[in-house]
Amino acid sequence: MNLSATLLMKNMNDGPAKEEEVIIEVLDVSKTGVGFVCDVPLSIGAVYETFLKIWTDDVIHAFLKVVRIEQTKEERYICGTIFIGLPEMNAKRIEVYDLLQRMGDDK
């Protein structure tokens, strides 16, 4: 159950800034946030807009606040984010995904 996502590299804290779309590699997702790898450095505390494609092929539009960044030897960035203002319906959909993922890991 791999997830794909795009991240709009428009820092929502910067006001009118140029928007750049970046593909991110999702590592994990829960109803509280997303861990992912990207090739572009982000700012801790910044809020970014994202479109997360879930296992049903539905796309969840969300805002992510960066809480952790780690740079790898390959000049990539492992980011930890939390959802900001995620509607309860989408949180439940992600919770179901998380449960199915954990059940699959137990096999």
N, C-alpha and C positions, 0 to 999 in steps of 0.2 A: 504494500500500500504506500507507494511513493507519492509525495505531494509536490506540486510545483507552484511557484509564485513569482509574481513580478513585484518589484518595489519601485514606487515613484520616488526618485531621488530629489524630491522637492521637500526640503526641510520645512515643516509646517511652522516652525518657530521663526523663520527668516522673512516672513511676509512675501512680497512678490519676487520670487526667485525662479530661475530657469528650471524647468522640470525635465528630468532625464529618467527613462525607464531602464531598470536593471533587473536581469533575471537572477534570482537567488536560489541557492540549493538548501532546501528545508531539511534540517537535521531532526528536529522534534517539534511537536505542537501539543499544547494543552489548552484548556479553556482559559488559562491566564496569560499565555504568551506563546512566542515562537522562537526557536533557536535556528539559526541559519548561517550559511557561509556565503560571503559575497567578495567580489574583487575590488570593491570601492570602499575606502575608509568612511565610516559614519561617525557621528558625534554622540557621545554619551549624554543622555538627557534630551536629545532631539526626538521629535515625533515625525514619523514618515507614514505616508499613505501606502497601502498594499492591496493587492488582489490575490487572494490565496485560493487556488483551485484544489478542492477537496476530492475525496475518493468517489463521490457521486458525479463528478465533473461539474458540479455547481461551483460558482466563484463567490467567495466571501470578501466583501469590501470591508477593510478595517484600517485602523490607525495603530501603529506600533511605536512605543517609546523605548529607546535603546537604554538598557540598564547595564550592559556588560559588553566589552569588546576585547578580543584577544587576537593578536597578529600571529600568523603562522610563518614558518620558514619560507613557504612558497609565496609570500607577499599577498596572502588572502586574509580575510577577516572573519573570525567566528563571532557572531553577535547573539546576545541574549536580549529579548525584548518582551515587553508586556503589552497586552491589548489596552487601548484607551477607548472607553465608551462603546464596547462591543455589545450589540443588541443581544438580549437573553436567548432568542431563538438561535442565533449563530453560535453562541457559547454552548448551547445544548448539542448542536450538530457536531461541534469539535469534541465535546465530551464523549459522544458516542464513538467518534473516530478513535479517540484515545483508548477507550475501553476495548474496542475491537482490536486495536494494535497490541495492547497488553495481552489479550486472550491469545492472539496469534504467536506472541513471544513465548507463552507458556507451553506451547506444543513441541 
